[in-house]
Amino acid sequence: MNLRNLGAYLHERFSPINMGLLVVLFGTVRGLAALAGALQRGPASADGPGLVALGALATVSFFFRLRVFDEEKDFAQDALHHPHRVLQTGRVTLPQLRALAWAGAALEAGWSAAQEIDTLLLWGIALVYSVLMRVEFGVGRWLRARLVLYALSH
């Protein structure tokens, strides 16, 4: 995959501003969780900056995978209505995006396992739910006819 084309795809469909906001969200939630833990159990050992950075990257990765799943679902429609997009023109491909998304999932799993078993379990639940969303819970046509339920489930 050409890095310039990947950069164009990210700029078009997964903007750097959004990635930055996800990092801020991760830092905020992580800080609040550490504070809550310290209030309950006393100060815990802090993760080093490398593990915190991996956690931020894992957060971005999770949302990137959701974007890739959405691209897979909507590829044919987008080819009709947005043929100029980087993905639709073939500058990046779905298999390339899938490979990046699943490599990111491996990073997420590793980071989650480095936290504690509860984190890994919750990440696994979120992963399974996201895969179910990808296939629209096996009832895509029915669900798309019920937009409020579709939005709530996604």
Secondary structure per residue as TSV (DSSP state, phi and psi in degrees):
chain	resnum	aa	ss	phi	psi
A	1	M	-	360.0	133.3
A	2	N	-	-74.5	125.7
A	3	L	H	-63.6	-32.2
A	4	R	H	-64.7	-42.2
A	5	N	H	-67.5	-38.7
A	6	L	H	-62.3	-43.0
A	7	G	H	-60.3	-40.9
A	8	A	H	-63.9	-41.5
A	9	Y	H	-61.9	-48.7
A	10	L	H	-61.0	-42.2
A	11	H	H	-61.6	-39.1
A	12	E	H	-76.6	-41.1
A	13	R	H	-119.8	-11.3
A	14	F	S	-150.0	72.3
A	15	S	-	-62.2	148.6
A	16	P	H	-56.8	-32.9
A	17	I	H	-62.6	-44.5
A	18	N	H	-62.9	-41.1
A	19	M	H	-60.4	-43.2
A	20	G	H	-61.6	-41.4
A	21	L	H	-64.6	-35.5
A	22	L	H	-65.8	-37.1
A	23	V	H	-65.2	-42.7
A	24	V	H	-62.0	-43.2
A	25	L	H	-59.4	-46.5
A	26	F	H	-58.0	-48.5
A	27	G	H	-60.9	-39.9
A	28	T	H	-65.6	-49.8
A	29	V	H	-63.5	-42.5
A	30	R	H	-61.3	-43.7
A	31	G	H	-64.4	-43.5
A	32	L	H	-65.3	-39.1
A	33	A	H	-64.9	-40.5
A	34	A	H	-64.7	-41.1
A	35	L	H	-63.6	-45.8
A	36	A	H	-62.0	-41.7
A	37	G	H	-63.7	-41.0
A	38	A	H	-65.8	-37.0
A	39	L	H	-67.7	-33.7
A	40	Q	H	-82.2	-46.5
A	41	R	H	-118.4	-1.0
A	42	G	-	91.3	167.7
A	43	P	-	-58.4	136.2
A	44	A	-	-105.4	165.0
A	45	S	-	-68.3	135.5
A	46	A	-	-84.0	146.5
A	47	D	-	-70.3	149.1
A	48	G	-	-71.5	166.8
A	49	P	H	-61.3	-30.1
A	50	G	H	-64.8	-43.5
A	51	L	H	-69.3	-36.0
A	52	V	H	-65.5	-42.6
A	53	A	H	-63.0	-40.3
A	54	L	H	-63.7	-36.9
A	55	G	H	-63.6	-41.3
A	56	A	H	-64.3	-42.8
A	57	L	H	-64.2	-38.8
A	58	A	H	-63.4	-37.4
A	59	T	H	-64.2	-46.8
A	60	V	H	-61.2	-41.9
A	61	S	H	-59.7	-42.4
A	62	F	H	-60.0	-46.3
A	63	F	H	-71.6	-30.2
A	64	F	H	-62.4	-42.7
A	65	R	H	-62.1	-39.4
A	66	L	H	-60.3	-39.3
A	67	R	H	-62.7	-44.2
A	68	V	H	-63.8	-42.9
A	69	F	H	-59.2	-41.1
A	70	D	H	-65.8	-39.1
A	71	E	H	-61.0	-41.2
A	72	E	H	-62.6	-44.7
A	73	K	H	-63.5	-39.4
A	74	D	H	-103.1	8.7
A	75	F	H	-55.9	-49.3
A	76	A	H	-64.0	-44.0
A	77	Q	H	-63.0	-43.9
A	78	D	H	-66.3	-31.9
A	79	A	H	-63.3	-34.1
A	80	L	H	-76.6	-44.5
A	81	H	H	-96.3	-19.7
A	82	H	-	-138.9	59.1
A	83	P	T	-66.5	-14.3
A	84	H	T	-83.0	-10.5
A	85	R	S	-63.7	154.9
A	86	V	T	-57.3	-44.5
A	87	L	T	-67.3	-44.5
A	88	Q	T	-68.6	-25.8
A	89	T	T	-85.2	-5.7
A	90	G	T	86.5	6.6
A	91	R	S	-67.1	-30.7
A	92	V	S	-128.2	156.6
A	93	T	-	-121.3	160.1
A	94	L	H	-59.1	-43.4
A	95	P	H	-59.5	-36.8
A	96	Q	H	-65.3	-44.4
A	97	L	H	-65.5	-40.4
A	98	R	H	-59.6	-45.0
A	99	A	H	-60.1	-43.3
A	100	L	H	-64.0	-42.7
A	101	A	H	-62.8	-42.9
A	102	W	H	-76.6	-28.6
A	103	A	H	-64.4	-39.8
A	104	G	H	-63.4	-37.0
A	105	A	H	-62.3	-36.9
A	106	A	H	-64.0	-41.4
A	107	L	H	-62.0	-44.9
A	108	E	H	-59.7	-44.4
A	109	A	H	-62.7	-43.0
A	110	G	H	-62.8	-44.9
A	111	W	H	-64.6	-43.4
A	112	S	H	-61.5	-42.1
A	113	A	H	-65.1	-33.7
A	114	A	H	-69.9	-19.5
A	115	Q	H	-77.7	-75.1
A	116	E	-	-171.4	169.0
A	117	I	H	-60.3	-35.5
A	118	D	H	-61.9	-40.6
A	119	T	H	-64.1	-43.7
A	120	L	H	-63.1	-41.7
A	121	L	H	-63.1	-46.6
A	122	L	H	-64.7	-38.7
A	123	W	H	-62.2	-42.4
A	124	G	H	-59.9	-41.1
A	125	I	H	-63.2	-45.0
A	126	A	H	-63.0	-38.2
A	127	L	H	-63.6	-47.9
A	128	V	H	-60.6	-43.6
A	129	Y	H	-62.0	-40.7
A	130	S	H	-66.4	-35.7
A	131	V	H	-66.7	-40.4
A	132	L	H	-62.8	-39.0
A	133	M	H	-61.9	-39.1
A	134	R	H	-56.8	-38.9
A	135	V	T	-97.7	15.1
A	136	E	G	50.4	40.3
A	137	F	G	58.1	19.5
A	138	G	G	76.9	4.4
A	139	V	-	-133.4	45.0
A	140	G	H	-55.6	-49.4
A	141	R	H	-61.3	-46.3
A	142	W	H	-62.0	-43.8
A	143	L	H	-68.6	-40.7
A	144	R	H	-64.4	-25.4
A	145	A	T	-75.9	-9.4
A	146	R	S	-123.4	81.6
A	147	L	H	-60.6	-37.4
A	148	V	H	-65.3	-46.3
A	149	L	H	-64.0	-39.4
A	150	Y	H	-58.3	-48.4
A	151	A	H	-64.1	-42.0
A	152	L	H	-65.7	-35.8
A	153	S	H	-77.8	-17.2
A	154	H	-	-109.0	360.0
